[in-house]
Amino acid sequence: MNHRSDPLPDHAALEAVGLGRRYRRGWALRSCDLRIPAGRVCALVGPNGAGKSTFLSLAGGLLTPTTGQVRVFGQDASTAHARVTTALLSQDKPLYRGFRVAEILRLGAELNPTWDHDTATRILDQGSIPLRARISSLSGGQRTRVALALAFGKRPQLLMLDEPMADLDPLVRHEVTALLREEAAAHGTTVLLSSHVVSELDGLCDYAAVISSGTVRLAGPIDELRATHRALPAGGPPPPGELITQLPTENTTIARADAENADRGSTPTLEQLLMAYLHAPSPTPFLTPDARPRTRRNRTQ
């Protein structure tokens, strides 16, 4: 859900074209196309091992693509300009455990020319985290809040979070979700949030991308994605439109909407839609016009 009253800009915060990364054991990502417009809060959804962390590392300039390219606000992700405008918080939330919280903030200020001390300290104050506390003495939820203070304090234009709530209890998840929503809305930050827990994304994100088997299967604004699919009762005749899958825990089939089934069934929930694309063996990728890259592929790749 987008909470901004001003219109979103049309330019891309992130654009991946034919993006691939190969390791010795095989391809982690292959032929990934994805465009995320600026100002969106995008869920990057996929099972463990689908390639989400690799995608974020490529977008953060930590890895070099084997094929294709990824650009951040029009610049190659490996450039110094892209590094200044992005922040990547990995799943293990690397913090120097022997440092005090105040020392972590000082490190952030020294390393980032765009550092916003007020934003960082406000995030810590909201969690009642003392500046003199050592990182090693904090709970998992408190360390997550310190890591987010460091990330938002950089004032990035694109903030990428890899499973930020994976180790948090439900109460702290609720607090962190509210923090992400408030900070993204206050600063117009584009957020790319990786998760395999679909339920924690509803109400936070207004854009979604599904990665399965190393490639993008579904992407676009959530309202548009839901409107272009139908949830139909299972067990009847084959539905019109391309069948995605029958949900294993529901008596429901998800199909793409067309003229013949537009008035049948109901609009799927976000969870139904994402789960359908995660469970489908190999659905034809569906990207809305907004999510399709506008940079052409290099024909030599």
C-alpha positions as CSV (number, residue, x, y, z in Angstrom):
1,M,0.0,0.0,0.0
2,N,1.4,3.4,-1.0
3,H,1.0,6.1,1.6
4,R,2.3,9.1,-0.4
5,S,-0.1,11.7,-1.6
6,D,2.3,13.0,-4.3
7,P,2.5,11.2,-7.6
8,L,5.3,8.6,-8.0
9,P,8.1,9.5,-10.5
10,D,8.3,7.5,-13.7
11,H,12.0,6.8,-13.8
12,A,13.5,3.5,-12.6
13,A,15.2,3.0,-9.3
14,L,16.4,-0.4,-10.5
15,E,16.5,-2.0,-13.9
16,A,17.9,-5.5,-14.5
17,V,18.2,-6.8,-18.1
18,G,19.1,-10.3,-18.9
19,L,20.7,-10.5,-15.5
20,G,22.5,-13.8,-14.6
21,R,25.0,-15.1,-12.2
22,R,26.7,-18.5,-12.5
23,Y,28.6,-20.3,-9.7
24,R,30.6,-23.5,-10.1
25,R,27.5,-25.5,-9.0
26,G,25.3,-23.8,-11.7
27,W,23.2,-20.8,-12.3
28,A,21.8,-18.9,-9.3
29,L,20.1,-16.4,-11.6
30,R,19.5,-16.5,-15.3
31,S,17.9,-14.1,-17.8
32,C,16.3,-12.0,-15.1
33,D,14.4,-8.9,-16.4
34,L,12.9,-6.5,-13.9
35,R,12.1,-2.8,-13.6
36,I,11.2,-1.1,-10.3
37,P,10.0,2.5,-10.6
38,A,11.3,5.0,-8.0
39,G,9.3,5.5,-4.9
40,R,7.9,2.0,-4.7
41,V,8.0,-0.5,-1.8
42,C,8.7,-3.7,-3.6
43,A,8.4,-7.3,-2.2
44,L,11.0,-9.7,-3.7
45,V,9.4,-13.0,-3.0
46,G,10.7,-16.5,-3.5
47,P,11.6,-19.8,-1.7
48,N,14.9,-20.3,0.0
49,G,17.6,-20.8,-2.7
50,A,15.5,-19.1,-5.4
51,G,18.2,-16.4,-6.0
52,K,16.9,-13.5,-4.0
53,S,20.1,-12.8,-2.1
54,T,22.1,-13.2,-5.3
55,F,19.9,-10.6,-7.0
56,L,20.3,-8.2,-4.1
57,S,24.1,-8.6,-4.1
58,L,24.2,-7.9,-7.8
59,A,22.0,-4.8,-7.4
60,G,24.2,-3.7,-4.5
61,G,27.4,-4.0,-6.5
62,L,28.8,-6.7,-4.3
63,L,28.8,-9.3,-7.2
64,T,29.6,-9.0,-10.9
65,P,27.0,-10.3,-13.3
66,T,27.9,-13.3,-15.4
67,T,25.4,-12.1,-18.0
68,G,23.3,-9.0,-18.5
69,Q,23.4,-5.8,-16.4
70,V,21.7,-4.1,-13.5
71,R,21.4,-0.4,-13.2
72,V,20.5,1.8,-10.2
73,F,19.0,5.2,-11.1
74,G,20.5,4.8,-14.6
75,Q,24.0,4.0,-13.4
76,D,25.7,0.6,-13.4
77,A,25.3,-1.0,-9.9
78,S,29.1,-1.3,-9.5
79,T,29.8,2.4,-9.9
80,A,30.7,4.7,-7.0
81,H,27.6,6.8,-7.7
82,A,25.3,3.8,-7.4
83,R,27.0,2.8,-4.1
84,V,26.3,6.2,-2.6
85,T,22.6,6.1,-3.6
86,T,21.9,2.6,-2.3
87,A,22.0,0.7,1.0
88,L,22.0,-3.1,1.3
89,L,21.2,-4.8,4.6
90,S,22.0,-8.5,4.4
91,Q,20.2,-11.2,6.3
92,D,22.9,-11.6,8.9
93,K,22.9,-7.9,9.7
94,P,26.6,-7.5,10.1
95,L,27.5,-5.2,13.0
96,Y,30.7,-5.0,15.0
97,R,29.5,-6.8,18.2
98,G,32.2,-5.2,20.4
99,F,31.1,-1.6,19.4
100,R,28.8,0.5,21.3
101,V,25.7,1.8,19.5
102,A,27.1,5.3,19.5
103,E,30.3,4.0,17.8
104,I,28.2,2.4,15.1
105,L,26.5,5.7,14.4
106,R,29.9,7.4,14.3
107,L,31.1,4.8,11.8
108,G,28.0,5.5,9.7
109,A,28.7,9.2,9.7
110,E,32.3,8.8,8.8
111,L,31.6,6.4,5.9
112,N,28.6,8.1,4.3
113,P,28.6,11.7,3.0
114,T,24.8,11.8,3.0
115,W,24.6,10.8,6.7
116,D,21.4,11.9,8.5
117,H,22.1,11.7,12.2
118,D,18.6,12.8,13.3
119,T,17.0,10.0,11.3
120,A,19.3,7.4,12.8
121,T,18.9,8.5,16.4
122,R,15.2,8.8,16.1
123,I,14.9,5.2,15.0
124,L,17.0,4.2,18.0
125,D,15.0,6.4,20.4
126,Q,11.8,4.8,19.2
127,G,13.2,1.4,20.3
128,S,14.6,2.8,23.6
129,I,18.1,1.6,22.6
130,P,20.8,3.3,24.8
131,L,23.7,4.7,22.8
132,R,26.2,3.3,25.4
133,A,25.0,-0.3,25.0
134,R,27.3,-2.7,23.2
135,I,25.9,-4.5,20.2
136,S,26.6,-7.9,21.8
137,S,24.3,-7.1,24.7
138,L,21.3,-6.3,22.4
139,S,18.4,-8.6,21.5
140,G,17.9,-9.7,17.9
141,G,15.1,-7.2,17.5
142,Q,17.3,-4.4,18.9
143,R,20.2,-5.3,16.6
144,T,17.8,-5.2,13.6
145,R,16.7,-1.7,14.7
146,V,20.3,-0.6,14.9
147,A,21.0,-2.0,11.5
148,L,18.0,-0.2,10.1
149,A,19.1,3.0,11.8
150,L,22.4,2.6,10.0
151,A,20.7,1.9,6.7
152,F,18.2,4.8,6.9
153,G,20.8,7.1,8.3
154,K,22.7,6.8,5.0
155,R,19.6,8.4,3.4
156,P,19.7,6.1,0.4
157,Q,17.5,6.5,-2.6
158,L,17.2,2.7,-2.8
159,L,17.2,0.6,0.3
160,M,17.5,-3.2,-0.2
161,L,16.7,-5.5,2.7
162,D,17.4,-9.2,2.7
163,E,15.0,-11.1,4.9
164,P,15.1,-8.3,7.6
165,M,12.5,-9.9,9.8
166,A,13.5,-13.5,9.6
167,D,14.6,-13.9,13.2
168,L,12.1,-11.6,14.9
169,D,9.2,-12.4,17.1
170,P,5.7,-11.2,16.0
171,L,5.6,-8.1,18.1
172,V,9.0,-6.9,16.9
173,R,8.0,-7.7,13.3
174,H,5.0,-5.4,13.7
175,E,7.3,-2.6,15.0
176,V,9.8,-3.1,12.2
177,T,7.1,-3.1,9.6
178,A,5.7,0.2,10.9
179,L,9.2,1.6,11.0
180,L,9.8,0.7,7.3
181,R,6.4,2.1,6.2
182,E,7.0,5.4,8.1
183,E,10.6,6.0,7.0
184,A,10.0,5.1,3.4
185,A,7.0,7.4,3.2
186,A,8.8,10.3,5.0
187,H,11.8,10.3,2.7
188,G,10.4,8.9,-0.6
189,T,12.9,6.0,-0.4
190,T,12.5,3.1,-2.8
191,V,12.6,-0.1,-0.8
192,L,13.3,-3.6,-2.2
193,L,12.4,-6.1,0.6
194,S,13.3,-9.8,0.2
195,S,11.1,-12.3,2.0
196,H,9.7,-15.8,1.8
197,V,7.0,-15.0,4.4
198,V,4.1,-13.7,2.2
199,S,1.9,-12.7,5.1
200,E,4.3,-10.0,6.4
201,L,4.2,-8.1,3.0
202,D,0.5,-7.3,2.7
203,G,-0.1,-3.7,3.6
204,L,3.6,-2.8,3.5
205,C,4.4,-3.2,-0.2
206,D,2.7,-1.7,-3.3
207,Y,4.9,-3.6,-5.8
208,A,5.9,-7.2,-6.0
209,A,8.3,-9.5,-7.9
210,V,8.4,-13.3,-7.7
211,I,11.7,-15.1,-8.3
212,S,11.5,-18.9,-8.8
213,S,14.2,-21.2,-10.1
214,G,16.5,-18.3,-10.7
215,T,14.3,-16.1,-12.8
216,V,11.6,-13.5,-12.5
217,R,8.1,-15.1,-12.9
218,L,5.8,-12.3,-11.9
219,A,6.3,-8.5,-11.4
220,G,4.4,-5.3,-11.2
221,P,2.2,-3.0,-9.1
222,I,0.2,-5.3,-6.7
223,D,-3.2,-3.8,-7.5
224,E,-2.6,-4.4,-11.2
225,L,-1.3,-7.9,-10.7
226,R,-4.3,-8.8,-8.7
227,A,-6.7,-7.2,-11.2
228,T,-5.2,-9.3,-14.1
229,H,-5.8,-12.6,-12.4
230,R,-8.8,-14.5,-11.2
231,A,-9.4,-16.9,-8.3
232,L,-11.8,-19.6,-9.5
233,P,-13.3,-22.7,-7.8
234,A,-11.3,-25.8,-8.5
235,G,-12.8,-29.0,-9.8
236,G,-14.9,-27.6,-12.6
237,P,-14.1,-27.4,-16.3
238,P,-10.7,-25.9,-17.2
239,P,-10.8,-22.1,-16.7
240,P,-10.5,-19.7,-19.6
241,G,-7.3,-17.8,-19.6
242,E,-3.9,-19.3,-18.8
243,L,-4.0,-21.6,-15.8
244,I,-1.3,-20.8,-13.2
245,T,-2.0,-23.5,-10.6
246,Q,-4.4,-24.9,-8.1
247,L,-3.5,-23.8,-4.6
248,P,-2.6,-26.9,-2.6
249,T,-4.3,-25.8,0.6
250,E,-7.4,-24.2,-1.0
251,N,-10.2,-25.4,-3.4
252,T,-9.1,-22.6,-5.7
253,T,-7.5,-22.3,-9.0
254,I,-5.6,-19.1,-10.1
255,A,-5.7,-18.1,-13.8
256,R,-4.9,-15.1,-15.8
257,A,-7.9,-12.9,-16.5
258,D,-9.3,-12.6,-20.1
259,A,-12.5,-11.6,-21.7
260,E,-14.1,-15.0,-21.0
261,N,-13.4,-15.2,-17.2
262,A,-13.3,-11.6,-16.2
263,D,-16.7,-11.9,-14.4
264,R,-16.1,-15.3,-13.0
265,G,-14.7,-16.1,-9.5
266,S,-13.1,-13.3,-7.6
267,T,-10.0,-11.1,-7.4
268,P,-7.2,-13.1,-5.7
269,T,-5.6,-11.9,-2.5
270,L,-2.0,-11.0,-2.6
271,E,-1.1,-14.2,-0.8
272,Q,-3.1,-16.3,-3.2
273,L,-1.5,-14.7,-6.2
274,L,2.1,-15.0,-4.9
275,M,1.6,-18.6,-3.7
276,A,0.2,-19.6,-7.0
277,Y,3.3,-18.4,-8.9
278,L,5.6,-20.0,-6.2
279,H,3.9,-23.4,-6.5
280,A,3.5,-23.4,-10.3
281,P,6.2,-25.6,-11.9
282,S,7.1,-23.2,-14.7
283,P,4.6,-20.5,-15.4
284,T,5.0,-18.2,-18.4
285,P,6.6,-15.0,-16.8
286,F,4.0,-12.2,-16.4
287,L,5.4,-8.7,-16.1
288,T,3.2,-5.6,-16.3
289,P,4.3,-2.8,-18.6
290,D,5.6,-0.9,-15.6
291,A,7.9,-3.8,-14.6
292,R,9.4,-4.5,-18.0
293,P,12.9,-3.0,-18.6
294,R,13.2,-0.2,-21.1
295,T,16.9,-0.8,-21.7
296,R,17.4,-3.3,-24.5
297,R,19.3,-6.5,-24.1
298,N,22.9,-6.6,-25.4
299,R,22.6,-8.9,-28.4
300,T,26.0,-10.4,-27.8
301,Q,24.9,-11.9,-24.5
